[in-house]
Amino acid sequence: MRSLLPWLRLIFRSPGRLATGAILLLLTLLSGIGLLALSGWFITETALVGALLIAGVHATINLYTPGGGIRFFAVARTVTRYAERVYNHDTVLRLLTTIRVVLFSQLSRSGRSHRHDLTGAQWLSRLTMDVDALDTLYLRLIAPAGLALLVTVLMLLVSAIFLNVKSALWLALPLLAAFLLATVGTYLRTRHITRRQSDRTEQLRSGIIEHLEGIAELTAAGRTGKHAARLLRQAFESNSDQARADSRTGWQLALSNMLISLSAVAALWLGLELFQKDLVSGPVMVMVPIAFLGLAEIYGMLPDAFGRLGATEASAGRLNNDISIAEPPRQVATPGLPGELSLFVSDLGIRYQDLPPLMTHFSLQVKRGEHLGIIGHSGSGKSSLADTLAGLIEPFHGSLAKQEACYLTQKTVLFDDTLRANLLLGNPSATDTELWRVLDTVEMADRFIAEADQLDTWLGSAGSRLSGGEARRIALARVLLSPAPLLLLDEPFTGVDAVTRDRISTRLNSCFEGRTVIGFGHSIDALPVVDRVIHLVP
Ligand SMILES: Nc1ncnc2c1ncn2[C@@H]1O[C@H](COP(=O)(O)OP(=O)(O)OP(=O)(O)O)[C@@H](O)[C@H]1O
């Protein structure tokens, strides 16, 4: 339950809205109960008056006031239900916005090192599922449970007034039991299953995304069937949990409904005793039990909501974990940058989560306009260092100061958009002439001049309409367009053949003039021309 606390605090940030929504829900429920109770009273009254008239006894009945009351409750029920739905769903959408904004602003502060274990699609799927589980916490669970208690107390007061206090106390017993069965009982009986089911669903969704992303590799290895069979098994396990939880929730609902019906029968029985002693009238004797039946509407909402509470806790736990790793950024000194330097790094330490440090006491000074190559074996920490210099990974100690930098990451990232839009990300004010010039530098101008749409050619999802080496050169062109004085290039020529690479390297010299460039690669050949080289040794 504790996992829900931060989210409950967030939900109760606007108590006025929540209270208004609850009042509208209460009015809907009371209109429904009023409609049932008054109709029961009226039908009994007319039946009794009819019987008296048949027996030749003089009797009169006022048809208009109760008839008007019944119409009032019927209209009020419809109107308040409509208003309640519109208002409360608007509240839920607002809550969703608040939760998303808070969550994403916290996550965006987290270092890249914390996000490596899931792909973008897996993150999206997981966060959507977990946030969706939270947004109905108030409307499905808190408001109905609170109102069920309130309406129950009101009903007991009505019984105390129309019957007597002793009857009300007797009637409180089955209602209290129905409430506990529908809420705490359902939660306790389903929480382990639904928590496990939530984890399994999360793993299944993640597995399906992985399957789709790796379908080419799986097909090539002839493992599609085996992989799909594993997913089907996971889906079966998740569905079995769901079925088990649904069955338990169904039983709780049935038992709680049975107790409400029992309370109605008990109210009739207690009323009958009072009727026989002439302490209540016949219509009142019928009205109270019928009003009790109206409680089934609000009680009926509870088992489903409490049956999902375990899954909601699991979602909240996962989100809390994401946020806790997202905060707080470590305090790394950012000294002033001496005028002649582009980058100053002193005593830097890099570490992934709780793993042993990847790098300690790393110091480096790069002069403005200098072209530096940092080379090392695979796994020596080049990309981690580049991420740290770019500010994507928070170092655990040391100090770092740099000029404004533009970073070509090791992974080529292109957006499902036009060539122009992809390039303009590097410099939104670049002219078409500048775009063609930079395309020429990376030897991609001819490729797109031949296209009908030229700069407006669509690149496809993640640049899927380009070869690996072509996509890399477009990503490089985007970085070259940036006006940043410091460029960080992680393996800039991945996928580009050696002859093309050498030609582009020569052209890059003029682009790099006056700018500081730090290239990261396995060997000096993999980088543009550099003035100085550093070897990273793991
Ligand atoms: N998110 C992460 N969590 C834990 N360890 C990581 C993470 N990312 C990288 N590492 C580890 O850090 C080490 C350095 O990785 P890094 O990617 O920086 O090396 P690299 O020199 O760029 O390698 P390559 O040339 O193969 O790209 C490796 O041992 C790698 O397994």
Ligand as a Chemical Component Dictionary entry (heavy atoms), coordinates in Angstrom:
data_LIG
# 
_chem_comp.id                   LIG 
_chem_comp.type                 NON-POLYMER 
_chem_comp.pdbx_formal_charge   0 
_chem_comp.three_letter_code    LIG 
# 
loop_
_chem_comp_atom.comp_id 
_chem_comp_atom.atom_id 
_chem_comp_atom.alt_atom_id 
_chem_comp_atom.type_symbol 
_chem_comp_atom.charge 
_chem_comp_atom.model_Cartn_x 
_chem_comp_atom.model_Cartn_y 
_chem_comp_atom.model_Cartn_z 
_chem_comp_atom.pdbx_ordinal 
LIG N1  N1  N 0 23.944 0.850  -19.287 1  
LIG C1  C1  C 0 24.978 0.124  -18.915 2  
LIG N2  N2  N 0 24.918 -0.557 -17.763 3  
LIG C2  C2  C 0 25.945 -1.284 -17.334 4  
LIG N3  N3  N 0 27.117 -1.402 -18.001 5  
LIG C3  C3  C 0 27.247 -0.753 -19.167 6  
LIG C4  C4  C 0 26.175 0.036  -19.691 7  
LIG N4  N4  N 0 26.599 0.566  -20.866 8  
LIG C5  C5  C 0 27.836 0.122  -21.060 9  
LIG N5  N5  N 0 28.239 -0.669 -20.050 10 
LIG C6  C6  C 0 29.523 -1.325 -19.896 11 
LIG O1  O1  O 0 30.523 -0.319 -19.861 12 
LIG C7  C7  C 0 31.672 -0.767 -20.562 13 
LIG C8  C8  C 0 32.067 0.306  -21.593 14 
LIG O2  O2  O 0 31.051 0.384  -22.553 15 
LIG P1  P1  P 0 31.140 1.469  -23.714 16 
LIG O3  O3  O 0 29.933 1.324  -24.573 17 
LIG O4  O4  O 0 31.392 2.795  -23.120 18 
LIG O5  O5  O 0 32.441 0.966  -24.471 19 
LIG P2  P2  P 0 32.989 1.375  -25.885 20 
LIG O6  O6  O 0 34.452 1.569  -25.713 21 
LIG O7  O7  O 0 32.228 2.499  -26.470 22 
LIG O8  O8  O 0 32.694 0.050  -26.704 23 
LIG P3  P3  P 0 32.409 -0.136 -28.267 24 
LIG O9  O9  O 0 33.637 0.296  -28.975 25 
LIG O10 O10 O 0 32.157 -1.602 -28.380 26 
LIG O11 O11 O 0 31.231 0.698  -28.559 27 
LIG C9  C9  C 0 31.337 -2.102 -21.185 28 
LIG O12 O12 O 0 31.918 -3.106 -20.398 29 
LIG C10 C10 C 0 29.841 -2.179 -21.104 30 
LIG O13 O13 O 0 29.430 -3.510 -20.903 31 
# 
loop_
_chem_comp_bond.comp_id 
_chem_comp_bond.atom_id_1 
_chem_comp_bond.atom_id_2 
_chem_comp_bond.value_order 
_chem_comp_bond.pdbx_ordinal 
LIG N1  C1  SING 1  
LIG C1  N2  SING 2  
LIG C1  C4  DOUB 3  
LIG N2  C2  DOUB 4  
LIG C2  N3  SING 5  
LIG N3  C3  DOUB 6  
LIG C3  C4  SING 7  
LIG C3  N5  SING 8  
LIG C4  N4  SING 9  
LIG N4  C5  DOUB 10 
LIG C5  N5  SING 11 
LIG N5  C6  SING 12 
LIG C6  O1  SING 13 
LIG C6  C10 SING 14 
LIG O1  C7  SING 15 
LIG C7  C8  SING 16 
LIG C7  C9  SING 17 
LIG C8  O2  SING 18 
LIG O2  P1  SING 19 
LIG P1  O3  DOUB 20 
LIG P1  O4  SING 21 
LIG P1  O5  SING 22 
LIG O5  P2  SING 23 
LIG P2  O6  DOUB 24 
LIG P2  O7  SING 25 
LIG P2  O8  SING 26 
LIG O8  P3  SING 27 
LIG P3  O9  DOUB 28 
LIG P3  O10 SING 29 
LIG P3  O11 SING 30 
LIG C9  O12 SING 31 
LIG C9  C10 SING 32 
LIG C10 O13 SING 33 
# 
